[in-house]
Amino acid sequence: MVIIAGHVVVEPQQRERYLADCVGVIELARRAPGCLDFAVSADLVDAGRVNIFERWESLPAVEAFRSDGPSDAQRAVMLAASVAEYEVGAVRSLT
């Protein structure tokens, strides 16, 4: 399993537009083979932060879906980003 998690920072007044620009990618990802979860969401505490969370069955599934990353419009409003990829060796359900 592969998890991609982190956040991007945008000007607070740009956040809603940034999120709206992500809807199409989220819909595509959730239909992609091997995608277990894909979320891009507004942070509840920091008005300029957008949280990223993706969960995939495998690295090949991520690579098959992934293109060049954020669109030019999204890159234009990003002030900073901290997103990493994690390979998961074991999973334990907490529910």
Short mmCIF file of the C-alpha atoms (twelve columns), coordinates in Angstrom:
data_MODEL
# 
_entry.id   MODEL 
# 
loop_
_atom_site.group_PDB 
_atom_site.id 
_atom_site.type_symbol 
_atom_site.label_atom_id 
_atom_site.label_alt_id 
_atom_site.label_comp_id 
_atom_site.label_asym_id 
_atom_site.label_seq_id 
_atom_site.Cartn_x 
_atom_site.Cartn_y 
_atom_site.Cartn_z 
_atom_site.pdbx_PDB_model_num 
ATOM 1  C CA . MET A 1  0.000   0.000  0.000   1 
ATOM 2  C CA . VAL A 2  1.139   3.550  -0.725  1 
ATOM 3  C CA . ILE A 3  0.004   6.651  1.133   1 
ATOM 4  C CA . ILE A 4  0.613   10.149 -0.151  1 
ATOM 5  C CA . ALA A 5  0.033   12.769 2.501   1 
ATOM 6  C CA . GLY A 6  0.881   16.350 3.288   1 
ATOM 7  C CA . HIS A 7  -0.378  19.830 2.594   1 
ATOM 8  C CA . VAL A 8  -0.085  22.845 0.329   1 
ATOM 9  C CA . VAL A 9  -0.273  26.475 1.368   1 
ATOM 10 C CA . VAL A 10 -2.231  29.088 -0.585  1 
ATOM 11 C CA . GLU A 11 -3.409  32.603 0.165   1 
ATOM 12 C CA . PRO A 12 -6.542  32.222 2.313   1 
ATOM 13 C CA . GLN A 13 -8.667  34.102 -0.252  1 
ATOM 14 C CA . GLN A 14 -7.511  31.634 -2.955  1 
ATOM 15 C CA . ARG A 15 -8.288  28.441 -1.041  1 
ATOM 16 C CA . GLU A 16 -11.890 27.913 -2.199  1 
ATOM 17 C CA . ARG A 17 -10.860 28.354 -5.838  1 
ATOM 18 C CA . TYR A 18 -7.938  25.978 -5.376  1 
ATOM 19 C CA . LEU A 19 -10.254 23.357 -3.879  1 
ATOM 20 C CA . ALA A 20 -12.795 23.823 -6.664  1 
ATOM 21 C CA . ASP A 21 -10.017 23.248 -9.215  1 
ATOM 22 C CA . CYS A 22 -9.247  19.915 -7.486  1 
ATOM 23 C CA . VAL A 23 -12.732 18.394 -7.872  1 
ATOM 24 C CA . GLY A 24 -12.112 16.885 -11.310 1 
ATOM 25 C CA . VAL A 25 -8.841  15.260 -10.255 1 
ATOM 26 C CA . ILE A 26 -10.459 13.837 -7.120  1 
ATOM 27 C CA . GLU A 27 -13.287 12.323 -9.165  1 
ATOM 28 C CA . LEU A 28 -10.818 10.798 -11.654 1 
ATOM 29 C CA . ALA A 29 -8.584  9.419  -8.922  1 
ATOM 30 C CA . ARG A 30 -11.428 7.789  -7.026  1 
ATOM 31 C CA . ARG A 31 -12.418 5.927  -10.210 1 
ATOM 32 C CA . ALA A 32 -8.832  4.905  -11.007 1 
ATOM 33 C CA . PRO A 33 -7.826  1.265  -10.581 1 
ATOM 34 C CA . GLY A 34 -6.002  0.804  -7.294  1 
ATOM 35 C CA . CYS A 35 -7.221  4.006  -5.636  1 
ATOM 36 C CA . LEU A 36 -8.481  3.268  -2.125  1 
ATOM 37 C CA . ASP A 37 -8.992  6.894  -1.049  1 
ATOM 38 C CA . PHE A 38 -8.226  10.362 -2.382  1 
ATOM 39 C CA . ALA A 39 -9.012  13.564 -0.516  1 
ATOM 40 C CA . VAL A 40 -8.076  17.221 -0.831  1 
ATOM 41 C CA . SER A 41 -9.617  19.307 1.933   1 
ATOM 42 C CA . ALA A 42 -9.557  22.658 3.675   1 
ATOM 43 C CA . ASP A 43 -7.731  22.677 6.999   1 
ATOM 44 C CA . LEU A 44 -10.048 23.513 9.904   1 
ATOM 45 C CA . VAL A 45 -7.483  25.669 11.727  1 
ATOM 46 C CA . ASP A 46 -5.263  27.321 9.080   1 
ATOM 47 C CA . ALA A 47 -7.174  29.318 6.436   1 
ATOM 48 C CA . GLY A 48 -4.341  28.985 3.916   1 
ATOM 49 C CA . ARG A 49 -3.686  25.272 4.279   1 
ATOM 50 C CA . VAL A 50 -5.070  22.493 2.055   1 
ATOM 51 C CA . ASN A 51 -4.589  18.926 3.294   1 
ATOM 52 C CA . ILE A 52 -3.753  16.126 0.869   1 
ATOM 53 C CA . PHE A 53 -4.404  12.431 1.525   1 
ATOM 54 C CA . GLU A 54 -4.215  9.577  -0.969  1 
ATOM 55 C CA . ARG A 55 -4.232  5.825  -0.363  1 
ATOM 56 C CA . TRP A 56 -3.365  3.411  -3.163  1 
ATOM 57 C CA . GLU A 57 -3.077  -0.373 -3.459  1 
ATOM 58 C CA . SER A 58 0.424   -0.160 -4.961  1 
ATOM 59 C CA . LEU A 59 3.087   2.105  -6.415  1 
ATOM 60 C CA . PRO A 60 2.272   0.951  -9.973  1 
ATOM 61 C CA . ALA A 61 -1.346  2.083  -9.384  1 
ATOM 62 C CA . VAL A 62 -0.119  5.529  -8.292  1 
ATOM 63 C CA . GLU A 63 2.222   5.791  -11.268 1 
ATOM 64 C CA . ALA A 64 -0.487  4.724  -13.718 1 
ATOM 65 C CA . PHE A 65 -2.738  7.532  -12.470 1 
ATOM 66 C CA . ARG A 66 -0.219  10.275 -11.792 1 
ATOM 67 C CA . SER A 67 0.537   12.806 -14.482 1 
ATOM 68 C CA . ASP A 68 2.650   15.883 -13.881 1 
ATOM 69 C CA . GLY A 69 1.041   16.777 -10.557 1 
ATOM 70 C CA . PRO A 70 -0.855  20.005 -9.943  1 
ATOM 71 C CA . SER A 71 -2.181  21.938 -12.932 1 
ATOM 72 C CA . ASP A 72 -0.580  25.248 -13.931 1 
ATOM 73 C CA . ALA A 73 -3.523  27.098 -12.349 1 
ATOM 74 C CA . GLN A 74 -3.012  25.240 -9.069  1 
ATOM 75 C CA . ARG A 75 0.755   25.792 -9.122  1 
ATOM 76 C CA . ALA A 76 0.231   29.505 -9.660  1 
ATOM 77 C CA . VAL A 77 -1.545  29.928 -6.294  1 
ATOM 78 C CA . MET A 78 0.603   27.519 -4.259  1 
ATOM 79 C CA . LEU A 79 2.918   29.351 -1.866  1 
ATOM 80 C CA . ALA A 80 4.475   26.187 -0.434  1 
ATOM 81 C CA . ALA A 81 3.984   22.441 -0.397  1 
ATOM 82 C CA . SER A 82 4.992   19.548 1.821   1 
ATOM 83 C CA . VAL A 83 3.725   16.250 0.403   1 
ATOM 84 C CA . ALA A 84 5.433   12.860 0.753   1 
ATOM 85 C CA . GLU A 85 4.910   9.301  -0.400  1 
ATOM 86 C CA . TYR A 86 4.948   6.451  2.138   1 
ATOM 87 C CA . GLU A 87 5.164   2.735  1.452   1 
ATOM 88 C CA . VAL A 88 3.127   0.851  4.041   1 
ATOM 89 C CA . GLY A 89 4.287   -2.565 5.211   1 
ATOM 90 C CA . ALA A 90 1.333   -3.486 7.424   1 
ATOM 91 C CA . VAL A 91 -2.168  -2.243 8.183   1 
ATOM 92 C CA . ARG A 92 -4.131  -2.636 11.404  1 
ATOM 93 C CA . SER A 93 -7.778  -1.539 11.477  1 
ATOM 94 C CA . LEU A 94 -8.778  0.717  14.351  1 
ATOM 95 C CA . THR A 95 -12.528 0.249  13.829  1 
# 
